[in-house]
Structures are given as structure tokens and as C-alpha cells.
């Protein structure tokens, strides 16, 4: 009978009861859950390079568990992790400091800084001095079992002279910097080199070092090495400019179809005044047009000419003297239409093509044309006309085209400007053969076609009143000088020269030389990407913004190497 019941239960299951459903079942399940342990699980993953490494880690965990109990199964993973972490933190500064008075501090690979010690002294240490310190402590441990501790220290700039002692009164004296010939500290010289190379003034450095708590090199030591830095910078910039001139000549010769076609290099120059008003110093920089490197420079002061307005002409004379000494001929000279330079080149160097800057030539075109393109309603048809309201920007573009395509002929430049009015009258017989208005049979003018005689007369007078139209000989050979303008902005204004600061003669020339070294090394460096953005203020801009690679500072390392050569040569 019992066997039959058991077989029936195994086949069909236990007979259902009333307590298997409803509230009774819910209450029974809740009581069971209350008896269960409410443990919270946590997952910890790790990644290794091979299966053997994983087995090795698990084996280490099991061995650590056996140190806590007889069997591995009696120690949970949470227990072993807690024990391991507590042991590590208590021995490496992670636990609260329970050191008794008189006990020496133990080594901690990860040293936490207590709140009370956050204002402690900071110093710089050279690699060789750190190795020497470790060697000194190791040598002491060979013959003495007592620990050494810092007894005293003296600060010299960013260097500290340490005195270490043990209980047996053994003494170790060591500096945190190695010494150079003459007794100077290498660390302090490195900091001074950084100050001079970065363009910082001593007052700026002093505030930074003081508030950082790293020590301050006295101003006397700063000025003591100034002459040496000025001399090595002057030698380095002369070599850099000479190499840049050779590159410019070589590049120009290679571009010629025949060596006999070489007539000289093309340069662009500009002047930058050291002050905003009545400047004492002015920098006149000359860049090679093909390499964009500085091939000549001159620093003009009140000692050369008391009138700052004549500094650019004086500097250009120095540039030509320097280029002639090096045997370099100038074929084309571009500048921002300085009248005195125009006259100087015509009288002294008639073989040089005088080329004014394109941007300076056209910067006032839109301003002049605005007078006939817009105005009050009561002056409509008198001083301005509605048919011209959409042509200001496009006429400026037309002047750029006229300059670029005049083949150096003043007459052709004027003819190109005279063609502005027929073009907007939809008469294209004199337009360039490759222009879209002549090549596209479906061409439709994008601007309002000129039909009113008053509008034509106003535009004709505005065009003929442009400086380009009046003196076409000054603009028929225009070239872009934006690179030399960029030199003034990037290297002089933002880094090395401040128009509010008065520098000595030597320091001003040194800063100009540093700017040239920086420029010649980093100009036209590679870029990582280009970002194209739409700007409502410049809707016609098509070029993107290049994201340049970081600058290099090999010229700074070269200067430090020259200084070290001088120090070791005089030992």
C-alpha cells in the first residue's frame, strides 16, 4: 500500500492542499524569507594576460586564506580582502598615524600628507643628487645600524643643503643639486634658463616662486647671468638667420627654370614699435617669401634716430646692408606701403621691384564704396543709389582679382578696375576669358544689374577715387605680407615683448632674438586637423582653422648647451 502511494506521488506529485494557495502560502513564504541571511553580494573583476597568471593569483588567495584558518572554505573572499587591505594600508600610511613619541618613521611607498604638513618647504632636486643621497644613506647603513634623520637644511634659491644625522652622531651633508664650475647650482641655472627662455620677467617669476613655496633665486643672481644669456642668444640668432637666408636663396633658385633666371630673393618686411607712443625701440623684421623664415632683422632705438616714425626706414637700410654683406640680392620687396620706403627703393635700389601689401591696398575699398552703396533716403540718387547696395563686398573682391591679374602692369591694373562697371551692367566682353560670366552659357548675375545712369556715375567716381586707381604703379606688384604681421602678433606681442614694459638695450635685443629663434623653428609646422565653421560676421570666409601640433623648443636646449660650454671652458 505504501509503495503504491509513493509511486503515485512520484508520478503525479503531492496532492494539493488548501494552504498551497492564497494568503496561507504568502505568509509561509514571507516567514521563510525572514529566516534567510540577507547577505549583499559584490563582484570584483580583474584582467590578466594569460591563464597561468589567473591561476597564480587564485593560488595566492588560497595560501593567504590558509594563514587565517585551517581550511580554505572557512574563509570567505570578503574576509581575505578585508585582511589584505587593512594590512597594506596600515603599513603604507593609509591608516591613522599611531606612532609613539620617540619612534622613527618607517618607509612608506605611498606617503599621505596630513593637513598640518601641507605648508611644508618644497625644493627641487636633480637626478644625480637624488642618486647621491640614496648612495650616502646606503653607505651609512653598511657600518652603522642607526637610522639617519634630517637634522637641518638651508635654502639657496630652489636648492637645499641638507644635514643628516643618526643617534651615533654620524653626519651626512648633501645638496639637492649638483655643482657647476664656479660653484653654481645646476638646478638654479636650469630655472634661470627657463625664465629667460619663456619670456618671464623677474617680478613675475618672483611672485610665482614665492607663492608656490619653492624658494626664490635672488635678483642679483638673475642679473649676474644676464650678459651671458644675451651673448649666447645673439650668436644663436645670427646662425638661425644665416641658415634661413641660405634656405630662401636655395628655394628660390630651385624654382627657376634656369639658374640664369635667378634675379634675387623676395622679402616682406614690417616694423613693430616697442611702445604705443613715441617708441624708444622698433623691430624691423624681414621674412623670406617662400620659406616664411626671418632672413634679416634690425633693432632701431632713439640712439639711431630720435624720431620713431623714421625707425622703419632706418631699419630697412640696415636690412639691405646686412643682405649685401652676405651676398644676397633682393628681387621683390613687399611692405605695407610705407611712402618713405617706396622713395628709398626708387632712388637707391631701382632694380628692386617695390611691392605693396595686398591687404593694405584694399582695406579701405569697402569703406569708400559704402558712401555710394548706402545712405539716408533723402540722399538717394544724389550721394548713393539702391542698385549699388549689394556690391560693396564683391567690388572689394574684384579689386583683389585686378591686382593679382595685372601682370605687373599699371595700365592693365587700371583696365581691370575700369571693367567693374561693365561687368555689373552684364557686359562681359572685357572680362577674363576663364571667368564664369564668359564660359557659362547659363550664367545669371547674382547682383542687381546696373541700369540707372546715376548709379553708374556714382560707382565710376568711387572707383576712380580709390588710391589703387590713382597710383597703380604702387600696387601692380602687390604681394601678401600677413606672415610678417603674424610674427609681430604671435611672437612679440603675446610672448616676449609687452608694450607697457621698458626694457634695457640688451634685454630688448635678447627678447627680439628669442622671438626670431622661436619663429624660425616653428613656422609652418604640421597640423593635426582643420575645423570649418560658419561665422555670421564673416559669411564669405572659406578657409578653416588649422589645429597645429605643439611647438618644439630645440632652440632653448641649444642655448643651455652653449651656456654650459662657456662655463666648462672657463673652469
LOBA-494727 format. One line per 2 residues: their letters; for each residue x negated, y, z negated of C-alpha. Coordinates in pm, 1 decimal, decimal comma. Layout:
residues N
a) X:Y:Z  ...
***
This chain:
residues 571
xx) 0,0:0,0:0,0  -277,1:242,9:-97,2
xx) -468,2:152,0:216,1  -163,1:232,3:427,8
xx) -120,8:574,1:261,5  -488,3:657,6:310,7
xx) -477,3:556,6:676,7  -160,7:758,7:729,3
xx) -319,3:1065,1:558,9  -631,9:1037,5:772,0
xx) -425,1:1019,0:1089,5  -156,5:1279,7:1019,7
xx) -312,3:1487,3:737,3  -182,3:1568,7:393,0
xx) 191,3:1618,5:350,4  286,4:1982,0:348,5
xx) 393,7:2137,1:18,5  588,8:2448,5:-65,5
xx) 277,7:2601,6:-224,0  89,8:2578,9:106,9
xx) 279,3:2879,9:241,4  390,0:3222,0:122,5
xx) 285,1:3406,2:-191,1  156,6:3099,7:-372,2
xx) -107,1:3041,0:-104,4  -214,4:3406,4:-104,4
xx) -256,2:3409,0:-483,1  -461,3:3088,2:-469,3
xx) -692,6:3234,9:-202,1  -744,0:3558,5:-399,1
xx) -842,6:3361,9:-712,1  -1093,3:3164,5:-507,6
xx) -1249,0:3483,9:-363,9  -1285,8:3634,7:-712,6
xx) -1487,1:3330,2:-821,6  -1722,0:3357,0:-522,7
xx) -2052,1:3551,4:-561,6  -2033,5:3893,8:-399,9
xx) -2388,2:3899,2:-254,1  -2482,8:4160,9:6,2
xx) -2698,2:4032,1:289,1  -2978,2:4229,1:455,9
xx) -3157,6:4149,1:778,7  -3530,2:4218,3:822,5
xx) -3683,5:4154,8:1163,9  -4045,9:4151,8:1265,5
xx) -4215,1:4107,2:1602,3  -4543,2:3926,8:1669,6
xx) -4735,1:3843,4:1984,2  -4731,7:3462,5:1955,4
xx) -4562,5:3167,2:1786,6  -4876,5:3097,7:1583,1
xx) -4860,3:3444,9:1429,8  -4498,9:3388,2:1327,5
xx) -4583,0:3051,0:1166,9  -4875,8:3210,0:985,0
xx) -4651,6:3482,1:834,1  -4391,2:3228,2:718,8
xx) -4670,2:3018,7:565,8  -4797,6:3323,1:374,1
xx) -4443,0:3388,0:244,0  -4415,3:3028,7:119,9
xx) -4754,6:3046,8:-52,9  -4653,4:3370,9:-223,4
xx) -4329,2:3207,4:-342,7  -4525,9:2917,0:-493,7
xx) -4713,4:3169,4:-707,8  -4379,2:3267,7:-865,3
xx) -4219,0:2924,4:-903,6  -4282,3:2552,6:-874,6
xx) -4070,8:2518,0:-560,7  -4026,8:2746,4:-263,9
xx) -3649,4:2704,0:-271,4  -3623,0:2856,5:-618,0
xx) -3748,4:3198,6:-494,5  -3527,5:3396,1:-257,7
xx) -3659,3:3619,8:17,2  -3529,1:3925,2:-169,3
xx) -3727,6:3826,6:-480,6  -4055,5:3781,0:-293,8
xx) -4013,2:4109,0:-100,4  -3947,4:4296,6:-422,6
xx) -4256,6:4148,9:-590,2  -4484,2:4219,7:-291,9
xx) -4368,7:4581,0:-250,6  -4393,0:4657,3:-622,8
xx) -4745,3:4514,5:-632,8  -4858,8:4719,8:-330,8
xx) -4701,5:5046,0:-446,9  -4837,6:5017,3:-799,9
xx) -5190,6:4968,9:-665,2  -5178,4:5234,4:-391,5
xx) -5034,3:5541,9:-555,4  -4671,4:5475,4:-474,8
xx) -4569,9:5415,5:-836,4  -4568,3:5683,5:-1110,1
xx) -4914,3:5757,9:-1242,9  -4958,9:5577,2:-1577,2
xx) -5332,8:5632,7:-1606,8  -5453,9:5678,9:-1962,6
xx) -5678,9:5964,2:-2060,5  -6044,4:5884,0:-2008,6
xx) -5983,2:5622,1:-1739,5  -6138,3:5674,6:-1393,3
xx) -5919,2:5695,2:-1085,3  -5908,7:5388,1:-861,4
xx) -5934,0:5394,9:-484,4  -5601,5:5435,7:-301,5
xx) -5587,2:5393,6:77,7  -5264,9:5596,5:80,3
xx) -5304,1:5886,9:-159,2  -4988,7:6071,8:-254,0
xx) -5021,9:6435,9:-353,9  -4849,1:6527,1:-681,5
xx) -4664,0:6856,6:-684,0  -4918,7:7014,1:-920,0
xx) -5209,7:6934,7:-684,4  -5061,1:7078,7:-365,6
xx) -5256,1:7404,4:-409,8  -5597,0:7238,0:-442,4
xx) -5903,0:7357,3:-248,5  -5944,6:7242,4:111,9
xx) -6269,1:7219,3:306,2  -6387,3:7095,2:645,0
xx) -6632,0:6805,9:671,8  -6840,5:6688,0:965,6
xx) -6861,3:6322,7:1066,1  -7231,2:6291,9:984,4
xx) -7179,5:6445,3:639,0  -6895,2:6204,1:565,4
xx) -7117,9:5909,8:659,3  -7395,0:6054,6:443,8
xx) -7156,3:6087,2:148,4  -7048,2:5723,3:180,4
xx) -7412,2:5613,9:206,0  -7507,5:5815,8:-102,8
xx) -7232,2:5660,4:-314,8  -7320,9:5312,8:-184,9
xx) -7690,0:5360,7:-268,5  -7597,2:5475,0:-617,9
xx) -7390,3:5160,6:-669,1  -7693,4:4941,9:-595,9
xx) -7877,7:5047,0:-911,8  -7602,9:5183,7:-1135,9
xx) -7268,8:5028,0:-1231,9  -7110,8:5355,7:-1342,1
xx) -6872,7:5539,5:-1113,7  -6965,2:5881,0:-974,8
xx) -6727,0:6174,6:-1001,2  -6727,4:6531,1:-869,9
xx) -6899,3:6746,8:-1128,8  -6891,7:7082,1:-944,1
xx) -6867,5:7236,2:-599,1  -6950,0:7570,2:-437,3
xx) -6778,3:7703,6:-124,2  -6969,9:7859,4:165,6
xx) -6720,5:7955,3:434,8  -6548,5:7629,3:527,6
xx) -6824,5:7414,8:372,2  -6854,2:7290,2:14,5
xx) -7174,3:7194,8:-166,2  -7077,1:6901,8:-389,6
xx) -7249,1:6776,5:-705,4  -7156,8:6418,3:-804,8
xx) -7249,8:6266,9:-1143,5  -7196,0:5940,4:-1327,7
xx) -7191,5:5869,2:-1703,7  -7562,1:5783,8:-1692,3
xx) -7622,2:6138,8:-1559,7  -7732,7:6024,5:-1215,1
xx) -7676,4:6314,6:-973,6  -7590,5:6321,5:-603,3
xx) -7593,2:6659,1:-424,8  -7444,0:6674,6:-79,3
xx) -7291,8:6925,9:166,4  -6976,8:6869,5:371,0
xx) -7162,6:6987,3:681,2  -7496,5:6910,6:839,0
xx) -7750,9:7189,5:880,8  -7874,1:7355,4:1198,0
xx) -8218,4:7509,2:1249,6  -8236,5:7821,5:1037,6
xx) -8015,0:7673,2:767,1  -7677,7:7745,8:928,3
xx) -7393,9:7500,1:871,0  -7267,0:7316,3:1178,6
xx) -6905,1:7335,5:1057,8  -6915,7:7712,9:1013,7
xx) -7076,5:7759,5:1355,6  -6806,0:7543,4:1512,3
xx) -6534,5:7758,9:1355,8  -6707,1:8078,4:1472,8
xx) -6729,8:7931,8:1821,8  -6356,6:7861,0:1811,9
xx) -6284,0:8220,8:1706,7  -6493,0:8372,1:1985,5
xx) -6361,3:8128,8:2248,2  -5993,0:8169,0:2161,1
xx) -5987,9:8549,1:2168,2  -5905,6:8589,5:1798,1
xx) -6020,5:8898,7:1616,3  -6189,1:8861,8:1278,7
xx) -5895,1:9022,6:1097,2  -5657,5:8764,3:1246,2
xx) -5887,6:8475,6:1157,4  -5940,8:8606,4:803,7
xx) -5567,9:8616,1:731,4  -5515,4:8268,3:873,9
xx) -5804,6:8109,2:683,0  -5719,5:8288,8:359,0
xx) -5355,8:8183,4:353,3  -5437,7:7829,3:469,7
xx) -5680,0:7794,0:177,1  -5965,4:7651,9:385,4
xx) -6225,1:7913,5:291,9  -6330,2:8223,7:483,5
xx) -6656,1:8292,5:664,8  -6775,1:8641,9:561,9
xx) -6760,1:8918,4:820,2  -7137,6:8963,8:804,2
xx) -7187,9:8607,4:931,2  -6927,6:8672,1:1201,6
xx) -7118,6:8972,7:1337,3  -7456,6:8804,6:1287,7
xx) -7394,0:8564,1:1576,9  -7201,1:8810,0:1796,1
xx) -7501,6:8914,1:2004,5  -7589,3:8550,4:2069,7
xx) -7235,2:8472,2:2184,9  -7233,6:8782,2:2407,9
xx) -7561,9:8683,6:2573,4  -7466,8:8322,8:2649,3
xx) -7123,2:8430,1:2776,5  -7283,7:8683,3:3010,2
xx) -7517,7:8417,5:3151,4  -7233,8:8168,2:3193,0
xx) -7003,5:8411,9:3373,9  -7278,8:8510,5:3617,3
xx) -7324,4:8145,3:3711,2  -6948,6:8093,2:3740,6
xx) -6901,6:8396,3:3968,4  -7200,6:8295,1:4181,4
xx) -7062,9:7941,9:4225,2  -6719,0:8082,7:4309,7
xx) -6872,3:8309,1:4575,3  -7052,8:8013,1:4731,6
xx) -6725,3:7817,8:4738,7  -6544,1:8109,3:4902,6
xx) -6810,6:8151,9:5171,1  -6821,3:7778,5:5239,6
xx) -6442,3:7750,5:5263,3  -6423,1:8048,4:5498,8
xx) -6696,4:7910,1:5725,8  -6526,6:7569,9:5743,3
xx) -6200,7:7733,4:5853,1  -6374,4:7897,2:6151,1
xx) -6366,5:7708,4:6479,1  -6724,7:7813,5:6540,9
xx) -6994,4:7926,9:6299,6  -7045,3:8235,5:6514,4
xx) -6682,0:8332,1:6447,6  -6758,5:8388,6:6079,9
xx) -6741,4:8761,5:6002,6  -6723,3:8753,2:5624,2
xx) -6500,2:8662,2:5334,8  -6159,7:8800,4:5243,1
xx) -6126,4:8950,4:4895,4  -5844,1:9103,8:4692,7
xx) -5918,5:9347,1:4411,8  -5733,3:9530,9:4139,1
xx) -5812,3:9742,0:3834,8  -5680,1:9694,6:3481,7
xx) -5718,2:9971,7:3227,0  -5809,1:9873,5:2872,5
xx) -5573,3:10127,1:2712,5  -5233,5:10255,5:2812,6
xx) -5355,7:10614,1:2834,9  -5693,1:10771,2:2917,4
xx) -5860,6:10431,8:2900,4  -6220,3:10405,9:2788,4
xx) -6276,5:10078,4:2976,0  -6141,8:9939,9:3302,5
xx) -6186,6:9594,8:3457,1  -6215,7:9576,1:3834,7
xx) -6176,4:9216,4:3948,2  -6231,3:9073,4:4296,2
xx) -6087,8:8732,9:4391,2  -6170,7:8520,3:4691,9
xx) -5859,1:8497,1:4908,8  -5898,2:8125,6:4985,6
xx) -6020,9:7981,8:4654,7  -5849,6:8242,6:4430,5
xx) -6155,4:8246,0:4205,0  -6335,4:8553,8:4075,5
xx) -6622,4:8631,2:4315,3  -6710,3:8969,9:4167,6
xx) -6625,5:9191,0:3872,8  -6723,0:9521,7:3719,1
xx) -6652,2:9679,9:3380,6  -6640,9:10059,9:3405,9
xx) -6645,6:10284,2:3098,0  -6632,6:10654,2:3020,6
xx) -7011,0:10645,8:3029,8  -6995,3:10565,1:3400,6
xx) -6713,9:10808,9:3476,6  -6520,8:11014,3:3218,0
xx) -6205,2:11008,4:3432,7  -6021,7:10676,3:3402,7
xx) -5834,4:10743,7:3729,0  -6165,9:10714,5:3915,9
xx) -6268,6:10390,6:3744,2  -6126,8:10167,9:4018,3
xx) -6327,8:10342,2:4290,9  -6642,7:10326,3:4077,3
xx) -6582,3:9955,9:4016,2  -6527,5:9882,5:4386,4
xx) -6862,0:10045,3:4462,4  -7024,2:9813,9:4206,3
xx) -6848,7:9515,1:4362,8  -6987,0:9590,5:4708,0
xx) -7334,7:9646,5:4566,0  -7322,0:9307,0:4394,6
xx) -7190,6:9128,3:4702,3  -7455,2:9284,2:4926,0
xx) -7729,5:9176,6:4682,4  -7605,5:8818,4:4716,6
xx) -7589,9:8843,8:5095,6  -7211,5:8811,8:5119,9
xx) -7025,3:9008,8:5385,8  -6666,9:9125,2:5343,0
xx) -6434,6:9099,4:5641,3  -6097,4:9188,4:5485,4
xx) -6040,6:9373,6:5158,7  -5690,3:9370,5:5010,7
xx) -5578,1:9603,0:4730,3  -5267,6:9785,8:4606,3
xx) -5309,8:10088,1:4836,9  -5541,5:10298,7:4629,0
xx) -5594,9:10603,5:4852,8  -5949,1:10664,9:4728,4
xx) -6045,2:10307,9:4819,3  -5885,9:10346,9:5161,2
xx) -6102,0:10652,5:5226,7  -6412,6:10487,3:5081,8
xx) -6380,3:10184,0:5309,1  -6316,9:10400,6:5616,4
xx) -6629,1:10608,7:5558,5  -6874,8:10360,9:5402,8
xx) -6761,1:10023,7:5540,3  -6578,8:10082,6:5870,1
xx) -6642,1:9720,5:5970,5  -6425,6:9600,3:5677,8
xx) -6055,2:9557,3:5752,6  -5861,7:9758,0:5496,6
xx) -5556,4:9552,5:5392,6  -5298,9:9690,3:5150,4
xx) -5081,5:9465,8:4936,3  -4754,3:9341,8:5087,1
xx) -4550,9:9377,2:4768,0  -4667,1:9732,7:4702,3
xx) -4588,0:9814,0:5064,0  -4225,1:9704,5:5037,5
xx) -4137,4:9760,2:4670,2  -3972,0:10098,2:4743,9
xx) -3787,3:9987,4:5057,9  -3471,7:9879,3:4874,7
xx) -3479,8:10196,7:4664,9  -3497,6:10419,1:4973,2
xx) -3228,4:10227,2:5159,6  -2993,6:10232,9:4861,8
xx) -2941,9:10603,3:4927,5  -2773,0:10528,2:5261,2
xx) -2612,5:10198,4:5156,3  -2407,1:10322,2:4860,1
xx) -2283,2:10641,3:4702,6  -1973,9:10833,5:4590,1
xx) -1664,3:10816,7:4806,4  -1661,7:11186,5:4889,1
xx) -2010,4:11148,1:5046,2  -1907,7:10856,0:5267,2
xx) -2008,6:10926,4:5625,2  -2243,9:11202,3:5512,8
xx) -2518,6:11051,7:5297,0  -2414,5:10685,0:5309,8
xx) -2191,9:10452,9:5510,2  -1994,5:10137,4:5435,0
xx) -2138,6:9948,4:5733,0  -2479,3:9963,1:5560,6
xx) -2363,4:9841,3:5217,7  -2461,9:9476,9:5280,9
xx) -2800,5:9536,6:5444,2  -3036,3:9665,1:5172,5
xx) -3193,9:9331,1:5075,4  -3200,9:9193,7:5429,1
xx) -3376,3:9505,0:5564,3  -3644,4:9460,0:5298,1
xx) -3690,8:9104,1:5424,3  -3712,7:9243,5:5777,9
xx) -3998,4:9474,0:5670,8  -4186,5:9172,9:5529,5
xx) -4140,5:8999,3:5863,4  -4252,8:9309,5:6054,1
xx) -4575,7:9328,5:5851,7  -4654,1:8957,7:5882,4
xx) -4597,0:8951,0:6258,8  -4757,4:9272,7:6381,6
xx) -5091,8:9103,7:6465,6  -5281,6:9389,5:6300,7
xx) -5142,4:9647,4:6544,0  -4990,8:9969,7:6404,3
xx) -4787,5:10016,1:6724,0  -4640,1:9666,4:6702,2
xx) -4556,1:9722,6:6335,3  -4357,8:10034,1:6426,2
xx) -4190,1:9850,0:6712,9  -4082,5:9573,2:6473,6
xx) -3934,5:9832,9:6238,8  -3758,6:10009,2:6528,3
xx) -3590,3:9678,0:6613,2  -3399,0:9677,4:6281,4
xx) -3112,8:9888,8:6418,8  -3062,4:9694,2:6748,8
xx) -3067,4:9368,2:6551,6  -2777,5:9480,4:6331,7
xx) -2599,0:9609,7:6643,2  -2609,2:9247,0:6761,5
xx) -2859,9:9337,8:7035,1  -3143,1:9082,5:7021,2
xx) -3341,0:9143,6:7338,5  -3643,5:9264,8:7139,7
xx) -3617,1:9009,7:6858,4  -3882,4:8737,8:6833,4
xx) -3836,2:8452,1:7077,4  -3830,9:8195,3:6796,1
xx) -3569,2:8383,2:6592,7  -3238,0:8209,3:6533,0
xx) -3049,2:8502,9:6679,0  -3206,3:8417,1:7018,1
xx) -3239,6:8039,7:7001,2  -2895,5:7950,1:6860,5
xx) -2617,6:7997,1:7120,3  -2359,3:7979,4:6839,8
xx) -2529,4:8246,6:6630,7  -2286,9:8468,8:6440,9
xx) -2428,5:8768,3:6246,6  -2387,8:8732,9:5870,9
xx) -2386,2:9111,0:5820,9  -2138,7:9371,0:5936,8
xx) -2223,9:9475,1:6294,7  -2320,7:9841,1:6327,8
xx) -2079,9:10031,5:6549,8  -2041,7:10372,8:6387,3
xx) -2283,0:10637,0:6518,4  -2308,8:10797,5:6174,7
xx) -2419,7:10467,8:6017,9  -2676,6:10416,4:6294,0
xx) -2812,9:10766,0:6246,9  -2836,9:10727,4:5867,2
xx) -3018,8:10394,5:5896,3  -3254,2:10528,5:6162,8
xx) -3351,0:10819,5:5939,3  -3400,9:10592,9:5636,8
xx) -3627,5:10352,1:5827,9  -3840,0:10630,8:5973,7
xx) -3872,5:10785,4:5628,1  -4039,7:10471,2:5488,4
xx) -4408,2:10502,2:5403,9  -4478,0:10192,0:5612,3
xx) -4333,9:10364,4:5919,7  -4519,1:10690,2:5854,9
xx) -4864,3:10531,9:5805,7  -4853,5:10193,5:5982,2
xx) -5233,0:10175,2:6003,1  -5248,5:10120,5:5624,5
xx) -5009,0:9826,6:5637,0  -5069,0:9647,9:5965,0
xx) -5319,8:9412,1:5795,6  -5139,2:9357,1:5464,3
xx) -5217,2:9053,0:5250,5  -5074,8:8933,8:4918,5
xx) -5261,1:9031,5:4601,0  -5033,6:8858,8:4349,5
xx) -5316,9:8630,5:4233,1  -5525,7:8920,7:4107,0
xx) -5215,1:9066,6:3940,8  -5163,9:8728,4:3777,1
xx) -5522,5:8736,6:3649,5  -5451,8:9059,9:3464,3
xx) -5137,0:8918,7:3307,1  -5243,2:8564,5:3223,1
xx) -5598,6:8611,4:3100,4  -5643,4:8972,6:2995,4
xx) -5314,3:9092,0:2850,4  -5194,2:8775,1:2677,8
xx) -5522,3:8619,1:2558,4  -5840,7:8822,4:2547,4
xx) -5753,2:9192,1:2577,8  -5499,2:9391,7:2381,5
xx) -5438,1:9747,9:2498,8  -5379,6:9857,5:2139,3
xx) -5724,2:9748,7:2017,5  -6053,0:9938,2:2056,2
xx) -6348,8:9707,6:2120,9  -6718,5:9782,6:2128,8
xx) -6900,0:9781,5:2462,9  -7049,0:9434,6:2414,0
xx) -6731,2:9280,6:2278,5  -6517,2:9423,9:2559,6
xx) -6750,9:9284,8:2826,2  -6766,0:8947,9:2647,3
xx) -6386,9:8920,7:2641,7  -6366,7:9006,5:3011,2
xx) -6628,7:8740,0:3082,7  -6430,7:8483,5:2879,5
xx) -6120,3:8564,1:3084,0  -6315,6:8506,1:3407,2
xx) -6454,9:8172,7:3284,2  -6106,4:8062,7:3182,9
xx) -5960,2:8168,8:3518,4  -6225,8:8012,0:3741,0
xx) -6190,6:7677,5:3564,0  -5812,4:7651,6:3550,2
xx) -5676,1:7839,0:3852,0  -5470,2:7628,8:4095,5
xx) -5477,9:7325,2:3866,6  -5238,5:7039,9:3933,2
xx) -4879,5:7042,1:3816,7  -4655,3:6762,2:3692,7
xx) -4320,8:6870,5:3836,4  -4122,0:7159,9:3981,3
xx) -3793,9:7289,1:3840,3  -3548,6:7460,6:4072,1
xx) -3293,4:7686,4:3905,4  -3026,4:7920,6:4031,8
xx) -3056,6:8269,6:3889,3  -2772,6:8515,9:3935,0
xx) -3021,8:8801,8:3908,7  -3230,1:8656,8:4194,3
xx) -2986,4:8463,1:4416,0  -3225,1:8463,4:4713,1
xx) -3512,7:8300,8:4524,7  -3601,5:7965,7:4678,2
xx) -3927,8:7868,3:4510,0  -3920,0:7660,6:4191,9
xx) -4115,4:7685,7:3869,3  -4421,8:7461,9:3851,7
xx) -4493,1:7282,0:3525,5  -4872,3:7295,6:3517,3
xx) -5097,4:7045,5:3349,0  -5265,7:7163,8:3026,5
xx) -5569,2:7386,4:3061,3  -5916,5:7243,4:3018,2
xx) -6187,2:7408,1:2810,3  -6512,0:7278,0:2954,5
xx) -6646,8:7632,9:2970,8  -6612,4:7659,7:2591,1
xx) -6810,0:7339,1:2539,8  -7072,6:7476,5:2778,8
xx) -7103,7:7795,1:2571,4  -7151,9:7596,9:2249,4
xx) -7414,3:7382,3:2420,5  -7603,3:7695,9:2528,6
xx) -7594,7:7833,0:2173,0  -7727,7:7506,0:2029,7
xx) -8006,2:7508,0:2289,7  -8109,2:7854,3:2169,0
xx) -8104,3:7751,4:1802,4  -8310,6:7438,0:1858,1
xx) -8552,2:7615,0:2092,5  -8635,8:7864,3:1817,3
x) -8689,7:7609,2:1539,0
***
